[in-house]
Amino acid sequence: MREVTTQGLRTALLDVRIEMAAITHAVARSADLNDGDLSCLDIIHRERQISPTELARRTAIHAATMTGIIRRLEEHGWIERIAHPEDGRAVLLRMPRDRALRLAALYRDANRRVDAAGQSRSPQEREVVATYLRDVRAALHESFQAR
């Protein structure tokens, strides 16, 4: 087995990023969305519910721009606003169940293939990969926060 350098890891991550951007674009097009809107939906779906402020922070999108994105997603039925359970003045965003199912269906083939790739690895290998990806995510987050 050939040793993989940190440069090799970075190259592999770049390749994954490019493929993820391509699948994001294809899924967005299938859902009649733009890539940025889909990225926001992915976060809302993953978090189940999120404040507009937190969504703007997580995506590094200016609050005024985020307001337009939220309005557009809400008008097309992709998200809904619900009252914040602890702050009556605030709202949270969530995706209605039917839209979450539609989004999941658009990713189904890609998710199936990613799962199959993971199944070809031992549990220990999957843990190493998962740990590495969490560390990469944290490093990227720290870099983003330092800007």
C-alpha positions in Angstrom: 0.0 0.0 0.0 1.3 3.4 -1.0 1.7 6.1 1.7 -0.6 9.0 1.3 0.9 12.4 2.0 -1.0 15.4 3.5 -0.8 16.9 0.0 -2.5 13.7 -1.3 -5.2 14.1 1.3 -5.7 17.7 0.3 -5.9 16.7 -3.3 -8.5 14.0 -2.5 -10.5 16.5 -0.5 -10.4 19.0 -3.4 -11.7 16.2 -5.7 -14.5 15.5 -3.3 -15.4 19.2 -3.1 -15.6 19.4 -6.9 -17.8 16.3 -7.1 -20.0 17.7 -4.2 -20.4 21.0 -6.0 -21.4 19.1 -9.2 -24.0 17.0 -7.3 -25.2 20.2 -5.5 -25.7 21.9 -8.9 -27.5 18.9 -10.4 -29.8 18.5 -7.4 -30.5 22.3 -7.3 -31.4 22.3 -11.0 -33.7 19.3 -10.4 -35.5 21.1 -7.6 -35.6 24.4 -9.5 -33.3 26.1 -7.0 -30.0 27.8 -7.2 -26.9 26.3 -5.6 -26.9 28.8 -2.7 -30.5 28.2 -1.9 -29.9 24.4 -1.8 -26.9 24.9 0.5 -29.2 26.8 2.9 -31.8 24.0 2.6 -29.3 21.4 3.3 -28.4 23.1 6.6 -32.0 23.7 7.6 -32.8 20.0 6.8 -29.8 18.8 8.8 -30.5 21.0 11.8 -34.2 20.3 11.7 -34.8 24.0 12.7 -32.5 27.0 12.8 -32.8 30.7 13.3 -32.2 33.0 10.3 -29.3 34.6 12.1 -27.6 31.2 12.7 -28.2 30.2 9.1 -26.6 33.5 7.9 -23.7 32.9 10.2 -23.2 29.2 9.1 -23.3 30.2 5.4 -21.4 33.5 5.7 -24.2 35.2 3.8 -25.0 38.8 4.7 -28.2 39.2 6.7 -29.9 41.2 4.0 -29.1 38.7 1.4 -30.3 35.9 3.7 -33.6 37.7 4.1 -34.1 37.4 0.3 -33.1 33.7 0.3 -35.5 32.9 3.1 -38.4 34.8 1.4 -37.8 32.9 -1.9 -37.6 29.5 -0.2 -40.7 30.3 1.8 -42.7 31.5 -1.2 -41.9 28.2 -3.0 -42.9 26.1 0.0 -39.4 24.8 0.8 -39.3 26.2 4.3 -41.7 27.5 6.9 -41.3 29.9 9.8 -42.3 28.6 13.3 -42.3 30.4 16.6 -39.2 30.1 18.7 -40.2 28.0 21.7 -38.1 30.1 24.1 -38.4 33.6 22.5 -41.8 34.8 21.4 -40.2 37.5 19.3 -38.0 35.1 17.3 -38.7 32.6 14.6 -37.0 29.4 13.5 -36.9 28.0 10.0 -37.7 24.4 9.2 -38.5 22.3 6.2 -41.9 20.8 5.8 -41.9 17.0 5.8 -43.0 16.6 2.2 -40.2 18.9 1.0 -37.7 17.1 3.2 -38.8 13.8 1.5 -38.5 15.4 -1.9 -35.0 16.6 -1.1 -34.0 13.2 0.2 -35.2 11.6 -3.0 -33.0 13.9 -5.1 -30.0 12.8 -3.1 -31.0 9.1 -2.8 -28.7 7.7 -5.6 -25.7 9.7 -4.4 -26.3 8.7 -0.8 -26.6 5.0 -1.8 -23.3 5.1 -3.6 -21.5 6.9 -0.8 -22.9 4.4 1.7 -21.7 1.5 -0.5 -18.2 3.1 -0.7 -18.2 3.2 3.1 -19.3 -0.4 3.4 -16.2 -1.5 1.6 -14.1 -0.3 4.6 -13.7 -1.9 8.0 -15.3 -0.2 11.0 -11.9 0.9 12.1 -11.1 2.4 8.7 -14.5 4.2 8.7 -13.7 5.6 12.1 -10.3 6.9 10.9 -11.9 8.6 7.9 -14.7 10.1 10.0 -12.3 11.4 12.6 -10.2 12.9 9.8 -13.2 14.6 8.2 -14.3 16.0 11.5 -10.8 17.4 12.0 -10.8 18.9 8.5 -14.2 20.4 9.1 -12.9 22.0 12.4 -9.8 23.3 10.7 -11.8 24.9 7.9 -14.3 26.4 10.4 -11.4 27.9 12.4 -9.9 29.3 9.2 -13.3 30.8 8.3 -13.7 32.3 11.7 -10.2 33.9 11.6 -11.1 35.9 8.5 
